[in-house]
Amino acid sequence: AGLRAWLVNWQDVEARTLIFAGTIGELRRVGGAFEAELRGLTDALNVPLGRVYQKSCSAVLGDRDCGFDLDTPGYVSERPAEVVEENRVFRFGEMGGVAEDWFRHGVIRVLSGAATGLIGLIKRDRLEGAGRMIELWQPLGAQVVAGDALRIEAGCDKRMSTCQFKFDNLLNFRGFPDIPGDDWTITDPTKSPALDGGSRR
């Protein structure tokens, strides 16, 4: 919503000065009252436009830019929870030969039970003998118990090699792996006597 604040002479309301113009931002409840963030006119300049040039992919796995179908067989596992520790560590039996770390950087979606609709980001995916341990970065906000339905989606670390060899989706890779890094921009001029435009190494 738009907002304007005026300094007004109440004896003559036509005598007034605009002291703020902007919009209402985030709302939050604090101490039994509501608190509203005020954003000035220059806040519109903070809206990102265009693409970010970085080595890693800027797309989110499965979104429109990525274009990968997460329902592709082998990239998702729907199964009931078996052993849940601290609402953060999930232990399963054998998972059909899926490689270790296959689900790292992926997500667990809870499909039934008290935590239905919650999503956890996967920190670690390890094989433990004939079983598997999947650990989240943070505990889920509601209790997950054995038997609750889960959907476990493969993860992407946003590297070009992962996009090419794990997902066969290189044409939709949204990163710039050959862009020079910070070390290159602060490198001293070469002291080599041969300045022929060749490699610095």
C-alpha positions in Angstrom: 0.0 0.0 0.0 1.1 3.5 -0.7 1.8 5.9 2.2 2.4 9.6 2.6 3.3 11.4 5.8 2.8 15.2 6.1 3.8 17.9 8.6 0.6 19.8 9.1 -0.3 23.1 10.7 -3.6 22.2 12.3 -4.7 25.8 12.5 -4.4 25.9 8.7 -4.4 22.4 7.2 -3.5 23.8 3.8 -0.1 24.7 5.3 1.6 21.4 5.2 4.9 19.8 4.0 5.4 16.3 2.6 8.0 14.6 4.8 7.8 10.9 3.5 6.4 9.1 0.5 6.7 5.4 -0.1 5.0 2.0 0.6 4.4 -0.3 3.5 6.7 -3.3 3.5 6.8 -6.3 5.8 4.3 -6.5 8.7 5.1 -8.2 12.0 3.5 -8.6 15.4 5.6 -7.5 18.3 4.5 -7.2 22.0 0.8 -7.4 21.2 1.0 -4.7 18.5 1.6 -4.7 14.7 4.8 -3.2 13.4 5.0 -2.0 9.7 8.1 -1.5 7.7 8.2 1.7 5.7 10.0 1.6 2.3 10.9 4.8 0.5 10.6 5.6 -3.2 14.2 4.4 -3.8 13.3 0.9 -2.6 12.2 0.1 -6.2 15.8 0.4 -7.2 16.6 -2.7 -5.1 14.6 -5.0 -7.4 17.0 -7.3 -9.2 16.8 -7.1 -13.0 18.5 -9.3 -15.5 20.7 -12.2 -14.8 23.5 -12.8 -12.2 26.8 -13.7 -13.8 28.3 -16.4 -11.6 30.1 -19.7 -12.1 27.3 -21.8 -10.5 23.8 -22.2 -12.0 21.2 -19.6 -11.1 18.2 -21.8 -11.7 16.4 -23.9 -9.1 16.3 -27.6 -9.9 12.9 -28.3 -11.6 11.9 -24.6 -12.2 11.1 -23.1 -15.5 14.7 -22.0 -16.2 16.1 -25.5 -15.3 13.4 -27.4 -17.2 14.2 -30.7 -15.5 11.3 -33.0 -14.6 11.7 -34.1 -11.0 9.2 -36.9 -11.6 11.7 -38.6 -13.9 12.3 -42.2 -12.6 15.4 -42.4 -10.5 15.4 -38.8 -9.3 12.6 -39.1 -6.7 11.8 -41.6 -4.0 8.4 -41.8 -2.3 8.4 -44.0 0.8 7.2 -44.0 4.4 9.5 -42.7 7.2 11.2 -45.5 9.1 13.4 -44.2 11.8 13.3 -40.5 12.7 15.8 -38.9 15.1 15.5 -35.3 16.5 13.0 -34.6 13.6 16.1 -34.1 11.5 17.8 -37.4 10.8 16.0 -40.0 8.7 17.2 -43.6 8.5 15.9 -46.0 5.8 16.6 -49.5 4.7 18.0 -50.3 1.2 17.0 -47.7 -1.5 17.5 -49.6 -4.7 21.1 -49.0 -5.4 20.9 -45.2 -5.5 24.5 -43.7 -5.1 25.6 -42.0 -1.9 25.1 -38.3 -1.9 22.5 -38.6 -4.6 19.9 -36.7 -2.5 22.4 -34.2 -1.0 21.3 -30.6 -1.7 17.8 -32.0 -2.4 14.6 -31.8 -0.3 12.4 -34.0 1.7 8.7 -33.2 1.4 6.3 -34.6 4.0 3.1 -35.9 2.4 1.1 -37.1 5.4 1.0 -36.8 9.2 1.3 -33.9 11.5 4.1 -32.3 9.4 2.2 -32.5 6.0 3.4 -29.8 3.6 6.7 -29.1 5.4 9.9 -29.2 3.4 13.4 -29.9 4.7 16.7 -29.2 2.9 19.1 -32.2 2.8 22.5 -31.6 4.3 24.0 -35.1 4.2 23.1 -38.4 2.4 25.2 -41.4 3.5 25.1 -45.1 3.0 25.3 -47.0 6.3 25.8 -50.7 5.7 22.7 -51.9 3.9 20.8 -48.8 4.9 20.8 -45.1 4.4 20.9 -42.0 6.5 19.6 -38.6 5.3 20.2 -35.6 7.5 18.5 -32.2 7.2 20.1 -28.8 7.9 17.4 -28.0 10.4 14.7 -30.0 12.2 11.2 -29.9 10.7 8.7 -27.7 12.5 6.3 -30.5 13.3 6.8 -34.1 14.4 7.4 -36.8 11.8 6.8 -40.4 12.9 7.4 -43.8 11.3 4.8 -44.4 8.6 4.4 -40.8 7.5 4.7 -40.5 3.7 7.8 -38.7 2.4 8.9 -37.6 -1.0 12.7 -37.4 -1.3 14.0 -35.5 -4.3 17.5 -35.7 -5.8 19.8 -32.7 -5.2 21.8 -30.4 -7.4 25.0 -28.6 -6.3 24.6 -26.2 -9.3 27.9 -27.2 -11.0 28.1 -27.6 -14.8 29.4 -31.2 -14.4 26.5 -32.2 -12.2 24.0 -30.7 -14.7 25.7 -32.6 -17.5 26.4 -36.0 -16.0 23.8 -36.4 -13.3 20.8 -34.7 -14.9 21.7 -34.8 -18.7 20.5 -31.2 -18.8 23.5 -29.2 -19.9 21.5 -27.2 -22.5 19.6 -25.5 -19.7 22.7 -24.8 -17.5 22.3 -21.2 -16.3 25.9 -20.6 -15.0 29.1 -19.2 -16.4 31.8 -21.7 -15.4 34.6 -19.9 -17.4 34.1 -16.4 -15.9 37.3 -15.2 -14.3 37.4 -15.3 -10.5 38.5 -12.6 -8.0 42.1 -13.9 -8.0 42.4 -13.2 -11.7 41.3 -9.6 -11.3 44.0 -8.8 -8.7 46.8 -10.6 -10.3 50.1 -8.6 -10.7 51.4 -7.9 -14.2 53.6 -10.7 -15.5 57.4 -10.1 -15.2 58.0 -12.4 -18.2 60.1 -10.7 -20.9 57.9 -12.4 -23.6 54.8 -10.2 -23.9 53.2 -11.9 -26.9 49.6 -12.1 -25.7 50.0 -15.8 -24.8 49.2 -17.6 -21.6 50.5 -16.0 -18.4 51.6 -19.4 -17.0 
